[in-house]
Amino acid sequence: RCDIYFFKVFAQKMRNSILYYHSISSPSRKVRITMFEKNISSIEFKSVDIIDGEQFEDWFLDLNPKGEVPVFVYYDEEDNKTVITESTEIMKFIDSKYNSKNRLFTYTDEEKDLQGMLDFLDHSSYNALRDKASKLIELNSLFQNVSEFEKEIMFKVEVLLDRIEAILSNEDRIGPYLFGPVFRGVDISLSALLFRLHQLGLDEYFWGDGNRANILMYYGLIMKRSSVLEATEEERNSKNYYLTASDERYNWGYIGFISVLSLSAVYIYKKIKK
């Protein structure tokens, strides 16, 4: 009986931590790339169906009242539970807890600043578009107030990519990645953003036709990394884009996807106007 009791307690302490995610979520993608870079096999992946509104079910709202993915539930050796709901904080937490010899988030001041810009695009720009999200579902309204879309989204992306192009163009830069020969946390965040833009056909606009040639080379490089390939496999092998008929589609869990669709609308509008 003593042996059985010990086994039960030991099994409980060995409970796997869990990442709740969805493949079309760029913040989720960043966290998954981080996990694959760290070669972590002890974390369980559970997909949350944000298309059908699973993120608004009571069990998930208990984890994150905002109804957003990703969410990371961590269990330590004493079975203490920690819940983290912001993607960059999840990435940093995982970096500190797993495989500490391979640290991804040891920021310089410039890296911190750039990471802040990338995080801003993941979150604050969606907030600015929250009131517009309902208009983005219908094609006829996608082309209304295009200048406002440009001001709120396109301008932010342009500024960020110009800065990244300047970093990549620096003759004193050592190594193929943003800040040297090592693929780091800020590279992970940038990889997720560039993949999202590419997926929606915006790569030609942002770094095609000789425009931002260094980003073009950088994107080709990061898309050869096994961690990035694994984190984007499902999307690269699917041509489906999802729209939901749920009444809750305009809530936070859906805004990220919608705001990126607006980027595509702006690009299509620009092509038509030419």
N, C-alpha and C positions, 0 to 999 in steps of 0.2 A: 504493500500500500504506500509505503514511504517513497519507493522508487516511482510509482505511478504519479504521486502528488508532485514530486520533483520534476518529472517530465512535463506535466501540465503547466507548471510555473515557468519552466524553461521555454516551452513552446510559446507561451504568451509574451515573454520578453523578446522572442525572436520575430515578433510580428513585423511584417514589411511596412515601410512607409508607402504612401500612395500619392500619385500625381493625378489629379482630375484635369482633363484637357479636352480640346477638340482640334482636329487637324486643320480646320480653316482659320483657327485663331492664331494670329501672329505672335502674341505674347506666349501662348502655349508652345509655339514652335521654338522660340528662344530657349525656353526651359528645357525642352527635349534635346536640343542641340547641346546644351550644357551637360546634360546627363550622359549623352553619348560620348562627348569629349572626355568626361571623367571615367568612362568605362564602368558605369554603375549598373549592376545586375540585380541589386536587392530592392529596388524601388518598383512598385507595381503601378502600371499604367491603367487608368480607367477613363474611357471616353465618355464625355457628357454630351448628350444629343441636344445641342443648342438650337438646332433647326426646329425640333418639336417642343422646345421650351423646357427641357428637363432641368435647366439651371434655375428655374423658378419653382421647382418642387420644394416642399418643406425640408426634406433631408439635406438638399444642397444649400438652401438659404440658411440653414443652421451653421454651415461651414463658412459661407460668404453671403451676408445679407444683401450685397450688391448684385448677386446673381451673375457673377463673371467667372470665366476661366482664364488662366489656370488657378487651381488651388492645390497647395501641397500640405499633406498631413504627415507629420513626422513623429515617429515613436522612438524614444531613446531606449537605452538598455534597461531602464527601470520602468518601461512602458508608459512614461509620461508623454502626453500628446501635445504637439505644437502645430497650430494651423497658420499658414502664411498665404496671403491672397494677392500679393503684388508680384508681377513676373520678375522684375529685376531683383527684388528682395529674396525671392525664391532661389534665383540663380546664385546670389551671393551666399545664401545659407547653405545650399548644396555644396558650393565650392569650399566652404569652411569645414563642413562635416564629413565629406567623403574625399578620399584620395588626396590628402593635404599636400603631398609632394608635387602635385600638378595643379598649382594655383592659377586660376584664370582672372581673378579680380584683385589685382594689386595695382591700383590706379596711380598714375601720375596726375598732376593737376589738369593737363590737357585731356587726358582720357576721361576724367571725371566730368569735365565740361561737355565733351562730346557725348558721353553716355547720357547726360542730362537732356541734351537735344533729342537724342533718339527716344528716350522715355517720354518726352513731351509729345512727340508725334504719336506715340502709342496711346496716350491718355488725354491730354488737354485738348488736342485738336478735335477729338471725338465729342468732348463736352461742348465745344463751340458749335458743332453741327447737330447737337441733339434735337433742337427745335426744327431743324430742316429734314430730319431723317424720314418723316412720314411722306415727304414730297419725293424722296429718292426712289421709292418703290415703283412708281409709274413712269414709264419711258417718256411720256409727254412732258413731265415736269422735270426731268433730269437736266434739261437744257435751260431752265429758268435760272436767272441770277448766276450765270456762269462766272461773272466777274467776282461775285462773292465767294464762290467755291475757290477760285484762284487765290483770292486774298487769304482765305482761311487755311487752305490746304496746300495748293500748288506752291505758293510762295515759301512756306515752311520747308517743303521738300527741296525746292530749288536752293535755298540758303544752305541747308544741311549738305546736299550733294556737292555744291560748290566748295564748301569747306573740306569735305572729304577728298575731292579731286585735288585740292591744293596740298593736302597732306601727302597724298600718293605721288604728287609731282615733285616733292622735295628731294633734291639731289643728295642730301645728306642722310636720307632714310636708309636704314639697314634692314634688309629682309623684305619679303613680299607682302607682309600684312601691315595694318595701319601703323603700328608702333614697333615694328621690328620683325624678327624671324619667327616669333611665337604667335600662334592664333590665340587671342585673348578674349575677355568678356565683351569688350566693345566691338570686336569683330563678329561675335555671335549676334549681337543686337543688330548690327548693320546687315549681316547675312539674311536675317529674317525679313528686314525691310526690303532689301533688294529683290529677294525672291518673291515677295508679295507684289511688287511693282512689275516684275517680269511676268508673273502668272497672269496678270490682268492686261498684258500687252502694252505696258507703259515703258518698257525698257528702250524701245526705239526713240521715244520722246525724250527720255531723261539721259540716256547714254548711247544713243545710236548716231549713225551718220558722222562719225568723228567727234561728236560732242561728248566730252568727259571720257576720253579714251582710256585713261588710267582706271576709271571705275569699270569700264568694259573688261579690261584685263583682270582686275581684281575679282569681278563677279565670276569670270570663267575659272579662276583659281579656287575660290571658296566652294564652287559647285562641284569640285572634284574631291572635297573632303568627305570622308566616310560619315562623319557625324551629321553633316548637312544633308547628304544624300539620304541617310536613314530617316531623318526628321521630316523630309519632304517627299518621301517615296509615294505615299498614298495620293498626294495632290499631283505629283508629276505624272502619275499613271491614270489620272482621272481627268476627264474633260467636263465634268459636271460642276455647275455653279448652283447654289441653292438659294431659293427664296422661300420664306415661310408665310403661311396664311394666318399664323397665330396673332391674336390681338396684342400679345406682349412683344411683338417683334421690334418695337421701337425702344425697348428698354436697353440697359447698359450692355447686356450680354450680346446684343445684336449690332450695336452702333459701330463697332470697329469694322465689321464686314461691310456695312452700308456706306461708311465714309470712304472706304477704298473703292467701292463701286462708283462713287461720285468722281473720283479721280479719273476713272475710265471714261465717264461721261464727258468730262472736260476735254480729255484727249481726243475723243471722237468728234466733239464739237469743233476743236481746232482743225482737225483734218478736213472736215466738211467745209469750213470757212476758207480753206486754201484754194 
